[in-house]
Amino acid sequence: MNGAFFAIIPLLFYLALIGFTIWFCTSLITAQKERNQILREISSKLDGTNIGKKEE
């Protein structure tokens, strides 16, 4: 009985590691999507301005 308990601990550790990795990847992808959306909005607002164009 005691040996079975110690055999389960590494399995739980690996499951927790896999779960953390999946959570981290999904949160990173979500943050990148939000960042891209904000940058897209900023870009569309700047399309109407004359920033960076030299007047001659």
N, C-alpha and C positions, 0 to 999 in steps of 0.2 A: 504494500500500500504506500509505503514511504517513497519507494523508487518511482512509482507512477506519478506522484506529485512533482518530483524533480524532472520528470520527462515532459511534463506539460508546460513548465516554465519557459523553456526556449521556444516552444510553439507559440505561446502567448506573446513573447517578445517579438517574434518575427511577424505575427499578425498585427501587432501594434505598430511596428515599423512600416509595414505595407500600408496600413490605414493612414498613418501620418504622412507618408509620401503622396498618397492619392489626395488627401486633403490639401496639402501644400501646393500640388500641381493645379488643382481646381481653383484654389484661391488666387494663385499667381495668374492663371489665365483670365479669371474674372477681373482682376485689377488691370491687366493689360487691355482688355476690351473697354473698360471704363476710361482708361487713359487715351486710347485711340479715339473714342467717341468725343472726348473733350477737345483733343487736338483737331479733329475733323470740324467741330463747331468753330473753333478759333480760326481755322484756315478759311472756312466759308465766310466768316465775318471780315477777314482781311482781304478777300478777293476784290472787294469794292473799293479799296483804298489804293493810293498811289505810293505806297512805301517802297523805297528802293529804286524808284525810277527817277532819273536825273531830268531836270527841266533845262531845256536849252533855249 
